[in-house]
Amino acid sequence: MAYSEHQADRIRERLKHIPHSEKKMMGGLIFMVRNAMCVGLDVDKRTSEDRLMVRVGKLQYEHLLNQRGSTKMDFTGREMRGFLFIQS
């Protein structure tokens, strides 16, 4: 498994009153709200640590990028503005 099932259950609990779907993709699990990625889980291949992938939006992106544990989301080597990896 390429993500923490414990973390997935915690996200499911938080989203239980919001219409959402789940998709296995990019080696992890993605939670979709209104047909867009909201949050996801995977394992950092370099460190083998669990991490969250979160949509934070473009307005809060720069501020949240400077928070401890946040890094740019760049699956393909290209930065995905509005999304962050959060080390858990």
PyMOL Python script that loads the backbone (N, CA, C, O; Angstrom):
from pymol import cmd

cmd.read_pdbstr("""\
ATOM      1  N   MET A   1       0.846  -1.171   0.000  1.00  0.00           N
ATOM      2  CA  MET A   1       0.000   0.000   0.000  1.00  0.00           C
ATOM      3  C   MET A   1       0.893   1.237   0.000  1.00  0.00           C
ATOM      4  O   MET A   1       1.866   1.299   0.751  1.00  0.00           O
ATOM      5  N   ALA A   2       0.568   2.221  -0.838  1.00  0.00           N
ATOM      6  CA  ALA A   2       1.409   3.404  -0.972  1.00  0.00           C
ATOM      7  C   ALA A   2       0.873   4.606  -0.197  1.00  0.00           C
ATOM      8  O   ALA A   2       1.190   5.750  -0.524  1.00  0.00           O
ATOM      9  N   TYR A   3       0.075   4.352   0.813  1.00  0.00           N
ATOM     10  CA  TYR A   3      -0.426   5.431   1.663  1.00  0.00           C
ATOM     11  C   TYR A   3      -0.887   4.823   2.979  1.00  0.00           C
ATOM     12  O   TYR A   3      -1.079   3.612   3.083  1.00  0.00           O
ATOM     13  N   SER A   4      -1.060   5.672   3.974  1.00  0.00           N
ATOM     14  CA  SER A   4      -1.471   5.225   5.299  1.00  0.00           C
ATOM     15  C   SER A   4      -2.991   5.047   5.356  1.00  0.00           C
ATOM     16  O   SER A   4      -3.738   6.011   5.186  1.00  0.00           O
ATOM     17  N   GLU A   5      -3.434   3.846   5.589  1.00  0.00           N
ATOM     18  CA  GLU A   5      -4.875   3.591   5.714  1.00  0.00           C
ATOM     19  C   GLU A   5      -5.432   4.301   6.953  1.00  0.00           C
ATOM     20  O   GLU A   5      -6.587   4.725   6.959  1.00  0.00           O
ATOM     21  N   HIS A   6      -4.624   4.427   7.980  1.00  0.00           N
ATOM     22  CA  HIS A   6      -5.044   5.170   9.175  1.00  0.00           C
ATOM     23  C   HIS A   6      -5.357   6.628   8.818  1.00  0.00           C
ATOM     24  O   HIS A   6      -6.388   7.166   9.221  1.00  0.00           O
ATOM     25  N   GLN A   7      -4.454   7.259   8.058  1.00  0.00           N
ATOM     26  CA  GLN A   7      -4.682   8.643   7.631  1.00  0.00           C
ATOM     27  C   GLN A   7      -5.894   8.729   6.711  1.00  0.00           C
ATOM     28  O   GLN A   7      -6.666   9.685   6.794  1.00  0.00           O
ATOM     29  N   ALA A   8      -6.068   7.748   5.843  1.00  0.00           N
ATOM     30  CA  ALA A   8      -7.234   7.737   4.943  1.00  0.00           C
ATOM     31  C   ALA A   8      -8.522   7.689   5.751  1.00  0.00           C
ATOM     32  O   ALA A   8      -9.479   8.393   5.427  1.00  0.00           O
ATOM     33  N   ASP A   9      -8.562   6.875   6.792  1.00  0.00           N
ATOM     34  CA  ASP A   9      -9.749   6.803   7.652  1.00  0.00           C
ATOM     35  C   ASP A   9     -10.016   8.122   8.359  1.00  0.00           C
ATOM     36  O   ASP A   9     -11.171   8.508   8.536  1.00  0.00           O
ATOM     37  N   ARG A  10      -8.968   8.812   8.761  1.00  0.00           N
ATOM     38  CA  ARG A  10      -9.138  10.113   9.415  1.00  0.00           C
ATOM     39  C   ARG A  10      -9.738  11.136   8.449  1.00  0.00           C
ATOM     40  O   ARG A  10     -10.592  11.933   8.837  1.00  0.00           O
ATOM     41  N   ILE A  11      -9.291  11.113   7.194  1.00  0.00           N
ATOM     42  CA  ILE A  11      -9.849  12.029   6.195  1.00  0.00           C
ATOM     43  C   ILE A  11     -11.295  11.661   5.893  1.00  0.00           C
ATOM     44  O   ILE A  11     -12.149  12.540   5.773  1.00  0.00           O
ATOM     45  N   ARG A  12     -11.572  10.373   5.771  1.00  0.00           N
ATOM     46  CA  ARG A  12     -12.959   9.934   5.530  1.00  0.00           C
ATOM     47  C   ARG A  12     -13.890  10.437   6.641  1.00  0.00           C
ATOM     48  O   ARG A  12     -15.012  10.866   6.371  1.00  0.00           O
ATOM     49  N   GLU A  13     -13.421  10.383   7.877  1.00  0.00           N
ATOM     50  CA  GLU A  13     -14.225  10.858   8.999  1.00  0.00           C
ATOM     51  C   GLU A  13     -14.513  12.350   8.862  1.00  0.00           C
ATOM     52  O   GLU A  13     -15.633  12.794   9.116  1.00  0.00           O
ATOM     53  N   ARG A  14     -13.509  13.121   8.463  1.00  0.00           N
ATOM     54  CA  ARG A  14     -13.689  14.566   8.298  1.00  0.00           C
ATOM     55  C   ARG A  14     -14.627  14.903   7.139  1.00  0.00           C
ATOM     56  O   ARG A  14     -15.351  15.898   7.189  1.00  0.00           O
ATOM     57  N   LEU A  15     -14.612  14.078   6.104  1.00  0.00           N
ATOM     58  CA  LEU A  15     -15.419  14.359   4.910  1.00  0.00           C
ATOM     59  C   LEU A  15     -16.776  13.646   4.907  1.00  0.00           C
ATOM     60  O   LEU A  15     -17.503  13.719   3.916  1.00  0.00           O
ATOM     61  N   LYS A  16     -17.123  12.971   5.981  1.00  0.00           N
ATOM     62  CA  LYS A  16     -18.319  12.119   5.956  1.00  0.00           C
ATOM     63  C   LYS A  16     -19.608  12.887   5.674  1.00  0.00           C
ATOM     64  O   LYS A  16     -20.565  12.280   5.192  1.00  0.00           O
ATOM     65  N   HIS A  17     -19.681  14.171   5.945  1.00  0.00           N
ATOM     66  CA  HIS A  17     -20.896  14.943   5.696  1.00  0.00           C
ATOM     67  C   HIS A  17     -20.806  15.770   4.407  1.00  0.00           C
ATOM     68  O   HIS A  17     -21.698  16.565   4.111  1.00  0.00           O
ATOM     69  N   ILE A  18     -19.741  15.580   3.655  1.00  0.00           N
ATOM     70  CA  ILE A  18     -19.530  16.309   2.403  1.00  0.00           C
ATOM     71  C   ILE A  18     -19.527  15.296   1.268  1.00  0.00           C
ATOM     72  O   ILE A  18     -18.798  14.306   1.337  1.00  0.00           O
ATOM     73  N   PRO A  19     -20.324  15.516   0.224  1.00  0.00           N
ATOM     74  CA  PRO A  19     -20.276  14.592  -0.919  1.00  0.00           C
ATOM     75  C   PRO A  19     -18.859  14.567  -1.507  1.00  0.00           C
ATOM     76  O   PRO A  19     -18.306  15.602  -1.879  1.00  0.00           O
ATOM     77  N   HIS A  20     -18.298  13.379  -1.577  1.00  0.00           N
ATOM     78  CA  HIS A  20     -16.932  13.238  -2.100  1.00  0.00           C
ATOM     79  C   HIS A  20     -16.758  11.862  -2.718  1.00  0.00           C
ATOM     80  O   HIS A  20     -17.596  10.973  -2.562  1.00  0.00           O
ATOM     81  N   SER A  21     -15.659  11.716  -3.415  1.00  0.00           N
ATOM     82  CA  SER A  21     -15.301  10.413  -3.971  1.00  0.00           C
ATOM     83  C   SER A  21     -13.818  10.186  -3.720  1.00  0.00           C
ATOM     84  O   SER A  21     -13.084  11.111  -3.373  1.00  0.00           O
ATOM     85  N   GLU A  22     -13.391   8.948  -3.900  1.00  0.00           N
ATOM     86  CA  GLU A  22     -11.994   8.575  -3.720  1.00  0.00           C
ATOM     87  C   GLU A  22     -11.480   7.950  -5.001  1.00  0.00           C
ATOM     88  O   GLU A  22     -12.193   7.208  -5.676  1.00  0.00           O
ATOM     89  N   LYS A  23     -10.240   8.257  -5.329  1.00  0.00           N
ATOM     90  CA  LYS A  23      -9.603   7.660  -6.499  1.00  0.00           C
ATOM     91  C   LYS A  23      -8.182   7.281  -6.143  1.00  0.00           C
ATOM     92  O   LYS A  23      -7.451   8.056  -5.527  1.00  0.00           O
ATOM     93  N   LYS A  24      -7.802   6.080  -6.537  1.00  0.00           N
ATOM     94  CA  LYS A  24      -6.402   5.687  -6.397  1.00  0.00           C
ATOM     95  C   LYS A  24      -5.686   6.183  -7.647  1.00  0.00           C
ATOM     96  O   LYS A  24      -6.012   5.802  -8.771  1.00  0.00           O
ATOM     97  N   MET A  25      -4.710   7.036  -7.416  1.00  0.00           N
ATOM     98  CA  MET A  25      -3.942   7.569  -8.537  1.00  0.00           C
ATOM     99  C   MET A  25      -2.627   8.141  -8.032  1.00  0.00           C
ATOM    100  O   MET A  25      -2.483   8.435  -6.846  1.00  0.00           O
ATOM    101  N   MET A  26      -1.683   8.296  -8.925  1.00  0.00           N
ATOM    102  CA  MET A  26      -0.362   8.854  -8.606  1.00  0.00           C
ATOM    103  C   MET A  26       0.312   8.089  -7.476  1.00  0.00           C
ATOM    104  O   MET A  26       1.086   8.669  -6.714  1.00  0.00           O
ATOM    105  N   GLY A  27       0.031   6.806  -7.357  1.00  0.00           N
ATOM    106  CA  GLY A  27       0.649   5.990  -6.326  1.00  0.00           C
ATOM    107  C   GLY A  27       0.066   6.198  -4.944  1.00  0.00           C
ATOM    108  O   GLY A  27       0.638   5.740  -3.955  1.00  0.00           O
ATOM    109  N   GLY A  28      -1.060   6.880  -4.863  1.00  0.00           N
ATOM    110  CA  GLY A  28      -1.667   7.147  -3.566  1.00  0.00           C
ATOM    111  C   GLY A  28      -3.184   7.147  -3.660  1.00  0.00           C
ATOM    112  O   GLY A  28      -3.759   6.515  -4.547  1.00  0.00           O
ATOM    113  N   LEU A  29      -3.819   7.847  -2.756  1.00  0.00           N
ATOM    114  CA  LEU A  29      -5.270   7.937  -2.690  1.00  0.00           C
ATOM    115  C   LEU A  29      -5.656   9.404  -2.695  1.00  0.00           C
ATOM    116  O   LEU A  29      -5.137  10.192  -1.905  1.00  0.00           O
ATOM    117  N   ILE A  30      -6.569   9.771  -3.588  1.00  0.00           N
ATOM    118  CA  ILE A  30      -7.018  11.154  -3.740  1.00  0.00           C
ATOM    119  C   ILE A  30      -8.484  11.245  -3.338  1.00  0.00           C
ATOM    120  O   ILE A  30      -9.291  10.399  -3.723  1.00  0.00           O
ATOM    121  N   PHE A  31      -8.826  12.265  -2.566  1.00  0.00           N
ATOM    122  CA  PHE A  31     -10.206  12.552  -2.203  1.00  0.00           C
ATOM    123  C   PHE A  31     -10.668  13.729  -3.050  1.00  0.00           C
ATOM    124  O   PHE A  31     -10.041  14.788  -3.064  1.00  0.00           O
ATOM    125  N   MET A  32     -11.768  13.524  -3.751  1.00  0.00           N
ATOM    126  CA  MET A  32     -12.307  14.518  -4.668  1.00  0.00           C
ATOM    127  C   MET A  32     -13.570  15.138  -4.075  1.00  0.00           C
ATOM    128  O   MET A  32     -14.437  14.426  -3.570  1.00  0.00           O
ATOM    129  N   VAL A  33     -13.670  16.465  -4.139  1.00  0.00           N
ATOM    130  CA  VAL A  33     -14.863  17.195  -3.742  1.00  0.00           C
ATOM    131  C   VAL A  33     -15.238  18.071  -4.935  1.00  0.00           C
ATOM    132  O   VAL A  33     -14.410  18.827  -5.442  1.00  0.00           O
ATOM    133  N   ARG A  34     -16.489  17.965  -5.378  1.00  0.00           N
ATOM    134  CA  ARG A  34     -16.959  18.690  -6.567  1.00  0.00           C
ATOM    135  C   ARG A  34     -16.078  18.402  -7.781  1.00  0.00           C
ATOM    136  O   ARG A  34     -15.755  19.305  -8.552  1.00  0.00           O
ATOM    137  N   ASN A  35     -15.698  17.148  -7.939  1.00  0.00           N
ATOM    138  CA  ASN A  35     -14.893  16.678  -9.070  1.00  0.00           C
ATOM    139  C   ASN A  35     -13.498  17.303  -9.149  1.00  0.00           C
ATOM    140  O   ASN A  35     -12.896  17.337 -10.223  1.00  0.00           O
ATOM    141  N   ALA A  36     -12.986  17.791  -8.031  1.00  0.00           N
ATOM    142  CA  ALA A  36     -11.630  18.339  -7.994  1.00  0.00           C
ATOM    143  C   ALA A  36     -10.903  17.771  -6.777  1.00  0.00           C
ATOM    144  O   ALA A  36     -11.515  17.499  -5.744  1.00  0.00           O
ATOM    145  N   MET A  37      -9.584  17.596  -6.917  1.00  0.00           N
ATOM    146  CA  MET A  37      -8.808  17.079  -5.803  1.00  0.00           C
ATOM    147  C   MET A  37      -8.871  18.045  -4.626  1.00  0.00           C
ATOM    148  O   MET A  37      -8.645  19.247  -4.772  1.00  0.00           O
ATOM    149  N   CYS A  38      -9.178  17.502  -3.478  1.00  0.00           N
ATOM    150  CA  CYS A  38      -9.228  18.279  -2.237  1.00  0.00           C
ATOM    151  C   CYS A  38      -7.995  17.951  -1.394  1.00  0.00           C
ATOM    152  O   CYS A  38      -7.263  18.842  -0.963  1.00  0.00           O
ATOM    153  N   VAL A  39      -7.786  16.669  -1.173  1.00  0.00           N
ATOM    154  CA  VAL A  39      -6.668  16.205  -0.359  1.00  0.00           C
ATOM    155  C   VAL A  39      -6.289  14.808  -0.838  1.00  0.00           C
ATOM    156  O   VAL A  39      -7.126  14.080  -1.371  1.00  0.00           O
ATOM    157  N   GLY A  40      -5.044  14.442  -0.649  1.00  0.00           N
ATOM    158  CA  GLY A  40      -4.592  13.120  -1.042  1.00  0.00           C
ATOM    159  C   GLY A  40      -3.520  12.613  -0.095  1.00  0.00           C
ATOM    160  O   GLY A  40      -2.999  13.351   0.741  1.00  0.00           O
ATOM    161  N   LEU A  41      -3.211  11.364  -0.243  1.00  0.00           N
ATOM    162  CA  LEU A  41      -2.209  10.704   0.588  1.00  0.00           C
ATOM    163  C   LEU A  41      -1.246   9.938  -0.309  1.00  0.00           C
ATOM    164  O   LEU A  41      -1.649   9.333  -1.302  1.00  0.00           O
ATOM    165  N   ASP A  42       0.018   9.974   0.053  1.00  0.00           N
ATOM    166  CA  ASP A  42       0.991   9.103  -0.592  1.00  0.00           C
ATOM    167  C   ASP A  42       2.194   8.970   0.320  1.00  0.00           C
ATOM    168  O   ASP A  42       2.174   9.436   1.460  1.00  0.00           O
ATOM    169  N   VAL A  43       3.228   8.340  -0.175  1.00  0.00           N
ATOM    170  CA  VAL A  43       4.481   8.178   0.569  1.00  0.00           C
ATOM    171  C   VAL A  43       5.580   8.835  -0.251  1.00  0.00           C
ATOM    172  O   VAL A  43       5.707   8.585  -1.450  1.00  0.00           O
ATOM    173  N   ASP A  44       6.361   9.666   0.395  1.00  0.00           N
ATOM    174  CA  ASP A  44       7.493  10.315  -0.259  1.00  0.00           C
ATOM    175  C   ASP A  44       8.520   9.238  -0.597  1.00  0.00           C
ATOM    176  O   ASP A  44       9.035   8.570   0.299  1.00  0.00           O
ATOM    177  N   LYS A  45       8.815   9.069  -1.858  1.00  0.00           N
ATOM    178  CA  LYS A  45       9.731   8.008  -2.289  1.00  0.00           C
ATOM    179  C   LYS A  45      11.159   8.241  -1.805  1.00  0.00           C
ATOM    180  O   LYS A  45      11.915   7.286  -1.628  1.00  0.00           O
ATOM    181  N   ARG A  46      11.531   9.492  -1.592  1.00  0.00           N
ATOM    182  CA  ARG A  46      12.895   9.772  -1.128  1.00  0.00           C
ATOM    183  C   ARG A  46      13.087   9.445   0.345  1.00  0.00           C
ATOM    184  O   ARG A  46      14.137   8.941   0.745  1.00  0.00           O
ATOM    185  N   THR A  47      12.051   9.737   1.164  1.00  0.00           N
ATOM    186  CA  THR A  47      12.198   9.564   2.611  1.00  0.00           C
ATOM    187  C   THR A  47      11.383   8.408   3.178  1.00  0.00           C
ATOM    188  O   THR A  47      11.571   8.030   4.334  1.00  0.00           O
ATOM    189  N   SER A  48      10.487   7.845   2.384  1.00  0.00           N
ATOM    190  CA  SER A  48       9.562   6.775   2.808  1.00  0.00           C
ATOM    191  C   SER A  48       8.599   7.225   3.904  1.00  0.00           C
ATOM    192  O   SER A  48       8.051   6.394   4.630  1.00  0.00           O
ATOM    193  N   GLU A  49       8.390   8.538   4.026  1.00  0.00           N
ATOM    194  CA  GLU A  49       7.461   9.068   5.027  1.00  0.00           C
ATOM    195  C   GLU A  49       6.106   9.357   4.390  1.00  0.00           C
ATOM    196  O   GLU A  49       6.012   9.705   3.213  1.00  0.00           O
ATOM    197  N   ASP A  50       5.050   9.202   5.207  1.00  0.00           N
ATOM    198  CA  ASP A  50       3.711   9.557   4.755  1.00  0.00           C
ATOM    199  C   ASP A  50       3.641  11.065   4.547  1.00  0.00           C
ATOM    200  O   ASP A  50       4.294  11.835   5.251  1.00  0.00           O
ATOM    201  N   ARG A  51       2.834  11.474   3.562  1.00  0.00           N
ATOM    202  CA  ARG A  51       2.614  12.895   3.375  1.00  0.00           C
ATOM    203  C   ARG A  51       1.214  13.127   2.813  1.00  0.00           C
ATOM    204  O   ARG A  51       0.620  12.261   2.171  1.00  0.00           O
ATOM    205  N   LEU A  52       0.719  14.317   3.078  1.00  0.00           N
ATOM    206  CA  LEU A  52      -0.565  14.761   2.548  1.00  0.00           C
ATOM    207  C   LEU A  52      -0.314  15.614   1.320  1.00  0.00           C
ATOM    208  O   LEU A  52       0.701  16.304   1.224  1.00  0.00           O
ATOM    209  N   MET A  53      -1.238  15.561   0.393  1.00  0.00           N
ATOM    210  CA  MET A  53      -1.249  16.478  -0.737  1.00  0.00           C
ATOM    211  C   MET A  53      -2.520  17.299  -0.539  1.00  0.00           C
ATOM    212  O   MET A  53      -3.610  16.731  -0.465  1.00  0.00           O
ATOM    213  N   VAL A  54      -2.402  18.616  -0.453  1.00  0.00           N
ATOM    214  CA  VAL A  54      -3.570  19.437  -0.160  1.00  0.00           C
ATOM    215  C   VAL A  54      -3.729  20.568  -1.159  1.00  0.00           C
ATOM    216  O   VAL A  54      -2.757  21.167  -1.619  1.00  0.00           O
ATOM    217  N   ARG A  55      -4.988  20.840  -1.480  1.00  0.00           N
ATOM    218  CA  ARG A  55      -5.320  22.007  -2.300  1.00  0.00           C
ATOM    219  C   ARG A  55      -5.530  23.162  -1.329  1.00  0.00           C
ATOM    220  O   ARG A  55      -6.431  23.122  -0.491  1.00  0.00           O
ATOM    221  N   VAL A  56      -4.692  24.192  -1.446  1.00  0.00           N
ATOM    222  CA  VAL A  56      -4.805  25.343  -0.555  1.00  0.00           C
ATOM    223  C   VAL A  56      -5.275  26.587  -1.298  1.00  0.00           C
ATOM    224  O   VAL A  56      -5.611  27.592  -0.670  1.00  0.00           O
ATOM    225  N   GLY A  57      -5.301  26.533  -2.599  1.00  0.00           N
ATOM    226  CA  GLY A  57      -5.695  27.696  -3.389  1.00  0.00           C
ATOM    227  C   GLY A  57      -4.527  28.634  -3.621  1.00  0.00           C
ATOM    228  O   GLY A  57      -3.539  28.617  -2.887  1.00  0.00           O
ATOM    229  N   LYS A  58      -4.656  29.447  -4.647  1.00  0.00           N
ATOM    230  CA  LYS A  58      -3.549  30.329  -5.026  1.00  0.00           C
ATOM    231  C   LYS A  58      -3.374  31.503  -4.077  1.00  0.00           C
ATOM    232  O   LYS A  58      -2.261  32.008  -3.932  1.00  0.00           O
ATOM    233  N   LEU A  59      -4.448  31.952  -3.423  1.00  0.00           N
ATOM    234  CA  LEU A  59      -4.344  33.111  -2.537  1.00  0.00           C
ATOM    235  C   LEU A  59      -3.535  32.810  -1.285  1.00  0.00           C
ATOM    236  O   LEU A  59      -2.763  33.660  -0.841  1.00  0.00           O
ATOM    237  N   GLN A  60      -3.691  31.626  -0.703  1.00  0.00           N
ATOM    238  CA  GLN A  60      -2.982  31.260   0.529  1.00  0.00           C
ATOM    239  C   GLN A  60      -1.680  30.510   0.278  1.00  0.00           C
ATOM    240  O   GLN A  60      -0.929  30.239   1.215  1.00  0.00           O
ATOM    241  N   TYR A  61      -1.413  30.178  -0.960  1.00  0.00           N
ATOM    242  CA  TYR A  61      -0.278  29.321  -1.315  1.00  0.00           C
ATOM    243  C   TYR A  61       1.056  29.840  -0.764  1.00  0.00           C
ATOM    244  O   TYR A  61       1.754  29.111  -0.060  1.00  0.00           O
ATOM    245  N   GLU A  62       1.415  31.084  -1.076  1.00  0.00           N
ATOM    246  CA  GLU A  62       2.719  31.619  -0.664  1.00  0.00           C
ATOM    247  C   GLU A  62       2.861  31.638   0.851  1.00  0.00           C
ATOM    248  O   GLU A  62       3.912  31.280   1.384  1.00  0.00           O
ATOM    249  N   HIS A  63       1.809  32.053   1.541  1.00  0.00           N
ATOM    250  CA  HIS A  63       1.857  32.094   3.008  1.00  0.00           C
ATOM    251  C   HIS A  63       2.041  30.692   3.586  1.00  0.00           C
ATOM    252  O   HIS A  63       2.895  30.484   4.449  1.00  0.00           O
ATOM    253  N   LEU A  64       1.252  29.739   3.121  1.00  0.00           N
ATOM    254  CA  LEU A  64       1.302  28.380   3.668  1.00  0.00           C
ATOM    255  C   LEU A  64       2.568  27.637   3.257  1.00  0.00           C
ATOM    256  O   LEU A  64       3.007  26.728   3.962  1.00  0.00           O
ATOM    257  N   LEU A  65       3.149  28.008   2.143  1.00  0.00           N
ATOM    258  CA  LEU A  65       4.392  27.376   1.698  1.00  0.00           C
ATOM    259  C   LEU A  65       5.513  27.605   2.705  1.00  0.00           C
ATOM    260  O   LEU A  65       6.425  26.786   2.818  1.00  0.00           O
ATOM    261  N   ASN A  66       5.450  28.702   3.429  1.00  0.00           N
ATOM    262  CA  ASN A  66       6.481  29.030   4.411  1.00  0.00           C
ATOM    263  C   ASN A  66       6.260  28.380   5.771  1.00  0.00           C
ATOM    264  O   ASN A  66       7.054  28.592   6.687  1.00  0.00           O
ATOM    265  N   GLN A  67       5.209  27.601   5.919  1.00  0.00           N
ATOM    266  CA  GLN A  67       4.938  26.930   7.184  1.00  0.00           C
ATOM    267  C   GLN A  67       5.770  25.654   7.288  1.00  0.00           C
ATOM    268  O   GLN A  67       6.070  25.013   6.281  1.00  0.00           O
ATOM    269  N   ARG A  68       6.134  25.299   8.500  1.00  0.00           N
ATOM    270  CA  ARG A  68       6.947  24.101   8.741  1.00  0.00           C
ATOM    271  C   ARG A  68       6.246  22.855   8.208  1.00  0.00           C
ATOM    272  O   ARG A  68       5.062  22.650   8.473  1.00  0.00           O
ATOM    273  N   GLY A  69       6.954  22.037   7.473  1.00  0.00           N
ATOM    274  CA  GLY A  69       6.427  20.790   6.934  1.00  0.00           C
ATOM    275  C   GLY A  69       5.813  20.909   5.556  1.00  0.00           C
ATOM    276  O   GLY A  69       5.469  19.895   4.949  1.00  0.00           O
ATOM    277  N   SER A  70       5.665  22.136   5.041  1.00  0.00           N
ATOM    278  CA  SER A  70       5.067  22.365   3.723  1.00  0.00           C
ATOM    279  C   SER A  70       6.147  22.436   2.654  1.00  0.00           C
ATOM    280  O   SER A  70       7.192  23.055   2.852  1.00  0.00           O
ATOM    281  N   THR A  71       5.887  21.801   1.529  1.00  0.00           N
ATOM    282  CA  THR A  71       6.779  21.923   0.373  1.00  0.00           C
ATOM    283  C   THR A  71       5.934  22.017  -0.886  1.00  0.00           C
ATOM    284  O   THR A  71       4.761  21.643  -0.898  1.00  0.00           O
ATOM    285  N   LYS A  72       6.548  22.521  -1.935  1.00  0.00           N
ATOM    286  CA  LYS A  72       5.859  22.639  -3.220  1.00  0.00           C
ATOM    287  C   LYS A  72       5.473  21.261  -3.731  1.00  0.00           C
ATOM    288  O   LYS A  72       6.222  20.296  -3.580  1.00  0.00           O
ATOM    289  N   MET A  73       4.315  21.182  -4.325  1.00  0.00           N
ATOM    290  CA  MET A  73       3.877  19.926  -4.942  1.00  0.00           C
ATOM    291  C   MET A  73       4.349  19.952  -6.390  1.00  0.00           C
ATOM    292  O   MET A  73       3.981  20.840  -7.159  1.00  0.00           O
ATOM    293  N   ASP A  74       5.166  18.971  -6.753  1.00  0.00           N
ATOM    294  CA  ASP A  74       5.749  18.944  -8.101  1.00  0.00           C
ATOM    295  C   ASP A  74       5.954  17.512  -8.577  1.00  0.00           C
ATOM    296  O   ASP A  74       7.083  17.023  -8.631  1.00  0.00           O
ATOM    297  N   PHE A  75       4.880  16.856  -8.916  1.00  0.00           N
ATOM    298  CA  PHE A  75       4.975  15.465  -9.369  1.00  0.00           C
ATOM    299  C   PHE A  75       5.851  15.307 -10.597  1.00  0.00           C
ATOM    300  O   PHE A  75       6.617  14.348 -10.693  1.00  0.00           O
ATOM    301  N   THR A  76       5.751  16.213 -11.514  1.00  0.00           N
ATOM    302  CA  THR A  76       6.446  16.064 -12.795  1.00  0.00           C
ATOM    303  C   THR A  76       7.691  16.928 -12.892  1.00  0.00           C
ATOM    304  O   THR A  76       8.270  17.061 -13.970  1.00  0.00           O
ATOM    305  N   GLY A  77       8.114  17.521 -11.771  1.00  0.00           N
ATOM    306  CA  GLY A  77       9.235  18.443 -11.810  1.00  0.00           C
ATOM    307  C   GLY A  77       8.763  19.865 -12.048  1.00  0.00           C
ATOM    308  O   GLY A  77       9.565  20.798 -12.019  1.00  0.00           O
ATOM    309  N   ARG A  78       7.474  20.040 -12.283  1.00  0.00           N
ATOM    310  CA  ARG A  78       6.882  21.355 -12.479  1.00  0.00           C
ATOM    311  C   ARG A  78       5.991  21.669 -11.285  1.00  0.00           C
ATOM    312  O   ARG A  78       5.135  20.866 -10.914  1.00  0.00           O
ATOM    313  N   GLU A  79       6.192  22.830 -10.689  1.00  0.00           N
ATOM    314  CA  GLU A  79       5.421  23.238  -9.516  1.00  0.00           C
ATOM    315  C   GLU A  79       3.931  23.340  -9.841  1.00  0.00           C
ATOM    316  O   GLU A  79       3.543  23.885 -10.874  1.00  0.00           O
ATOM    317  N   MET A  80       3.104  22.805  -8.937  1.00  0.00           N
ATOM    318  CA  MET A  80       1.650  22.895  -9.078  1.00  0.00           C
ATOM    319  C   MET A  80       1.163  23.934  -8.070  1.00  0.00           C
ATOM    320  O   MET A  80       0.866  23.603  -6.923  1.00  0.00           O
ATOM    321  N   ARG A  81       1.083  25.200  -8.508  1.00  0.00           N
ATOM    322  CA  ARG A  81       0.677  26.283  -7.608  1.00  0.00           C
ATOM    323  C   ARG A  81      -0.733  26.041  -7.093  1.00  0.00           C
ATOM    324  O   ARG A  81      -1.627  25.636  -7.836  1.00  0.00           O
ATOM    325  N   GLY A  82      -0.908  26.298  -5.807  1.00  0.00           N
ATOM    326  CA  GLY A  82      -2.206  26.072  -5.174  1.00  0.00           C
ATOM    327  C   GLY A  82      -2.292  24.730  -4.473  1.00  0.00           C
ATOM    328  O   GLY A  82      -3.281  24.442  -3.798  1.00  0.00           O
ATOM    329  N   PHE A  83      -1.255  23.901  -4.628  1.00  0.00           N
ATOM    330  CA  PHE A  83      -1.190  22.586  -3.989  1.00  0.00           C
ATOM    331  C   PHE A  83       0.114  22.474  -3.204  1.00  0.00           C
ATOM    332  O   PHE A  83       1.150  22.982  -3.632  1.00  0.00           O
ATOM    333  N   LEU A  84       0.053  21.808  -2.058  1.00  0.00           N
ATOM    334  CA  LEU A  84       1.250  21.607  -1.235  1.00  0.00           C
ATOM    335  C   LEU A  84       1.351  20.156  -0.783  1.00  0.00           C
ATOM    336  O   LEU A  84       0.345  19.461  -0.644  1.00  0.00           O
ATOM    337  N   PHE A  85       2.576  19.717  -0.559  1.00  0.00           N
ATOM    338  CA  PHE A  85       2.831  18.482   0.173  1.00  0.00           C
ATOM    339  C   PHE A  85       3.006  18.874   1.638  1.00  0.00           C
ATOM    340  O   PHE A  85       3.668  19.867   1.943  1.00  0.00           O
ATOM    341  N   ILE A  86       2.421  18.106   2.530  1.00  0.00           N
ATOM    342  CA  ILE A  86       2.584  18.316   3.957  1.00  0.00           C
ATOM    343  C   ILE A  86       3.139  17.028   4.552  1.00  0.00           C
ATOM    344  O   ILE A  86       2.517  15.970   4.462  1.00  0.00           O
ATOM    345  N   GLN A  87       4.317  17.131   5.160  1.00  0.00           N
ATOM    346  CA  GLN A  87       4.899  15.970   5.817  1.00  0.00           C
ATOM    347  C   GLN A  87       4.109  15.695   7.081  1.00  0.00           C
ATOM    348  O   GLN A  87       3.819  16.619   7.840  1.00  0.00           O
ATOM    349  N   SER A  88       3.752  14.428   7.323  1.00  0.00           N
ATOM    350  CA  SER A  88       2.977  14.109   8.526  1.00  0.00           C
ATOM    351  C   SER A  88       3.815  13.403   9.553  1.00  0.00           C
ATOM    352  O   SER A  88       3.319  13.063  10.626  1.00  0.00           O
TER     353      SER A  88
END
""", "prot")
cmd.dss("prot")
cmd.show_as("cartoon", "prot")
cmd.util.cbc("prot")
cmd.orient("prot")
